[in-house]
Amino acid sequence: MKFQRVTLANCAAASGTVVVIDVLRAFSTAAYAFAAGVKEIILTGEVDEALGLHQRFPGSYVMGEVGGLPAKGFDFGNSPAQFAGWDLRGRRLIQRTSAGTQGVVLSAQAEILLASSFVCARATAEYLGWLNPPQVTFVISGAGPLQQADGKPVGEGDEDAACADYLEALLHGLSPDTAPFIRRVRESPDGQVHVDPAQPFYVATDLDDCTQIDRFDFAMQVRRQDGLLVMHKVTELYRR
C-alpha cells in the first residue's frame, strides 16, 4: 500500500481511496455525534446549502462553523463537547466547516471516500487494511500553502499531518507511542488557538476530546447518495 498527501488546493485530482483528515475539529466532532446516536451526517461546503438541507429534512440538525466560529442559524457549532448528554439516536445532522467538509466536497474523483481524525484512527486503519487499496491519499485539510518537499505541511495543519503519520504507522503494522502525536496537536497553531484567552469562542476542552486517540471503534465513510455526500459510521462488519 502506497501513500500520498494532498491539501485542499489539489485534492480535487485525487482518485482511488481518499481519507480527508480534520482533527481540529470537524471529523472529531462528527465522531462524537455518531457516538451520541446520529444515524447519518450530510456534508456540505456552503452555509446556504446546509440551511437549505435543514429545511428539506425536518427534524435534522445543522452543525459546523465559518472561520472557526459558530454559524448563524446552526444548531451546533464545531465542538465535540456540545454532544455530552445528548441522545441523538436516529437523527440526521448536516455539517459545514471551513476545512474538513471542504475536503470531502472537493475530493470529487475519489472512488472510496473516508473522513477521519485521531478519535477513530485505529478503526479507520483497520478498515483501510481490510479494503487493501493499492494507494491511499490523505487530504491534510488544515494545511496552509507552505509545503515541504515531501508534501507534509509546515505549521498549519500539523495536527492533521500527525494523524496521517499515525494512520501510516498503523497500516505498517506498528504500535506507535501516542504521546508525540498528542503533543503535535496541542502545539499546532490551531491547537494553540484553543488555549488562547483572546479566543473565547474556542473550547479548551476540545483539545482533550480531539486527542482521545482511538476512542471510537468505527470508521466514517462518505457515499454519494441522490446528489448528496452522506457519511455513516462503519463498525464491525469488516472485522468478520
FILODREN-958516 format. One record per residue (C-alpha): x, y, z. Coordinates in steps of 0.5 Angstrom, whole numbers. Layout:
# FILODREN-958516
[[X; Y; Z]]
...
END
This chain:
# FILODREN-958516
[[0; 0; 0]]
[[3; 7; -2]]
[[1; 13; 1]]
[[1; 21; -2]]
[[-1; 27; 1]]
[[-5; 33; -1]]
[[-9; 39; 1]]
[[-15; 43; 0]]
[[-11; 46; -6]]
[[-10; 40; -10]]
[[-15; 34; -7]]
[[-20; 35; -13]]
[[-15; 31; -17]]
[[-14; 25; -12]]
[[-17; 19; -14]]
[[-18; 12; -11]]
[[-18; 11; -4]]
[[-18; 18; 0]]
[[-18; 20; 7]]
[[-20; 27; 9]]
[[-17; 29; 16]]
[[-19; 34; 20]]
[[-17; 33; 28]]
[[-19; 40; 30]]
[[-25; 40; 30]]
[[-29; 37; 24]]
[[-28; 30; 24]]
[[-27; 29; 31]]
[[-34; 33; 32]]
[[-37; 28; 27]]
[[-35; 22; 31]]
[[-37; 25; 38]]
[[-44; 26; 34]]
[[-44; 19; 32]]
[[-43; 16; 39]]
[[-49; 20; 41]]
[[-53; 16; 36]]
[[-53; 20; 30]]
[[-55; 16; 24]]
[[-52; 20; 18]]
[[-49; 26; 17]]
[[-49; 30; 11]]
[[-43; 34; 9]]
[[-43; 41; 5]]
[[-39; 46; 3]]
[[-43; 52; 4]]
[[-47; 55; 9]]
[[-54; 57; 5]]
[[-53; 49; 3]]
[[-53; 47; 10]]
[[-59; 51; 12]]
[[-63; 49; 6]]
[[-62; 42; 7]]
[[-64; 43; 14]]
[[-71; 46; 11]]
[[-71; 40; 7]]
[[-70; 35; 12]]
[[-75; 36; 18]]
[[-72; 34; 25]]
[[-65; 35; 22]]
[[-60; 39; 26]]
[[-54; 43; 23]]
[[-47; 44; 26]]
[[-41; 47; 24]]
[[-37; 54; 23]]
[[-35; 59; 19]]
[[-28; 62; 20]]
[[-28; 57; 26]]
[[-34; 61; 30]]
[[-41; 59; 31]]
[[-45; 60; 24]]
[[-52; 64; 25]]
[[-57; 59; 24]]
[[-54; 53; 26]]
[[-56; 49; 32]]
[[-49; 46; 34]]
[[-42; 49; 33]]
[[-36; 45; 32]]
[[-34; 43; 39]]
[[-34; 35; 41]]
[[-36; 38; 48]]
[[-43; 40; 46]]
[[-46; 33; 45]]
[[-45; 31; 52]]
[[-51; 28; 55]]
[[-55; 29; 48]]
[[-59; 23; 46]]
[[-59; 24; 38]]
[[-61; 16; 36]]
[[-64; 16; 29]]
[[-63; 24; 28]]
[[-59; 27; 22]]
[[-54; 32; 22]]
[[-52; 37; 17]]
[[-45; 39; 17]]
[[-41; 45; 14]]
[[-34; 47; 16]]
[[-28; 51; 13]]
[[-23; 45; 12]]
[[-26; 38; 13]]
[[-32; 38; 10]]
[[-29; 43; 4]]
[[-24; 37; 3]]
[[-30; 32; 2]]
[[-33; 36; -3]]
[[-27; 38; -7]]
[[-25; 30; -7]]
[[-30; 29; -12]]
[[-26; 24; -16]]
[[-25; 19; -10]]
[[-28; 12; -11]]
[[-28; 11; -4]]
[[-28; 17; 1]]
[[-27; 17; 8]]
[[-27; 22; 14]]
[[-22; 21; 20]]
[[-19; 24; 26]]
[[-15; 21; 32]]
[[-21; 19; 36]]
[[-23; 14; 30]]
[[-16; 13; 27]]
[[-15; 6; 29]]
[[-21; 4; 26]]
[[-20; 8; 20]]
[[-13; 4; 19]]
[[-17; -3; 20]]
[[-22; -1; 15]]
[[-17; 1; 10]]
[[-13; -5; 12]]
[[-19; -9; 10]]
[[-20; -5; 4]]
[[-13; -6; 2]]
[[-13; -1; -4]]
[[-6; 0; -8]]
[[-6; 7; -5]]
[[-9; 12; 0]]
[[-9; 19; -1]]
[[-9; 23; 5]]
[[-12; 30; 5]]
[[-9; 35; 10]]
[[-15; 39; 11]]
[[-12; 44; 15]]
[[-5; 45; 11]]
[[-3; 52; 9]]
[[0; 54; 2]]
[[7; 53; 5]]
[[10; 45; 4]]
[[16; 41; 5]]
[[19; 37; -1]]
[[16; 31; 2]]
[[9; 34; 2]]
[[8; 35; 9]]
[[5; 42; 12]]
[[9; 47; 15]]
[[6; 49; 22]]
[[-1; 50; 19]]
[[-5; 43; 19]]
[[1; 39; 23]]
[[-5; 36; 27]]
[[-8; 33; 21]]
[[-1; 31; 18]]
[[0; 28; 25]]
[[-6; 24; 24]]
[[-4; 22; 17]]
[[3; 20; 20]]
[[-1; 16; 26]]
[[-5; 12; 21]]
[[1; 10; 16]]
[[5; 7; 22]]
[[-1; 3; 24]]
[[-2; 1; 17]]
[[5; -1; 17]]
[[4; -6; 23]]
[[7; -1; 28]]
[[4; 1; 35]]
[[7; 8; 36]]
[[7; 12; 42]]
[[1; 16; 42]]
[[5; 22; 47]]
[[8; 25; 41]]
[[2; 26; 37]]
[[-2; 29; 42]]
[[4; 34; 43]]
[[4; 36; 36]]
[[-4; 37; 36]]
[[-3; 41; 42]]
[[3; 45; 40]]
[[0; 46; 33]]
[[-2; 53; 31]]
[[-10; 51; 31]]
[[-8; 48; 38]]
[[-6; 54; 41]]
[[-12; 58; 39]]
[[-16; 53; 43]]
[[-12; 56; 50]]
[[-11; 63; 48]]
[[-16; 67; 53]]
[[-17; 72; 47]]
[[-21; 67; 43]]
[[-27; 66; 48]]
[[-31; 62; 42]]
[[-26; 56; 42]]
[[-27; 51; 48]]
[[-20; 49; 51]]
[[-23; 42; 53]]
[[-24; 41; 45]]
[[-16; 39; 45]]
[[-17; 34; 51]]
[[-23; 31; 47]]
[[-20; 31; 40]]
[[-14; 28; 43]]
[[-17; 22; 46]]
[[-14; 17; 41]]
[[-17; 11; 38]]
[[-23; 13; 43]]
[[-28; 10; 38]]
[[-29; 3; 34]]
[[-32; 6; 28]]
[[-29; 9; 21]]
[[-33; 14; 18]]
[[-35; 13; 10]]
[[-38; 18; 6]]
[[-42; 16; 0]]
[[-45; 20; -6]]
[[-53; 19; -5]]
[[-58; 23; -9]]
[[-53; 28; -10]]
[[-51; 29; -3]]
[[-45; 27; 1]]
[[-47; 23; 6]]
[[-43; 20; 12]]
[[-44; 14; 16]]
[[-40; 10; 21]]
[[-37; 3; 19]]
[[-37; -1; 25]]
[[-36; -9; 26]]
[[-38; -11; 19]]
[[-31; -11; 16]]
[[-28; -15; 22]]
[[-32; -21; 21]]
END
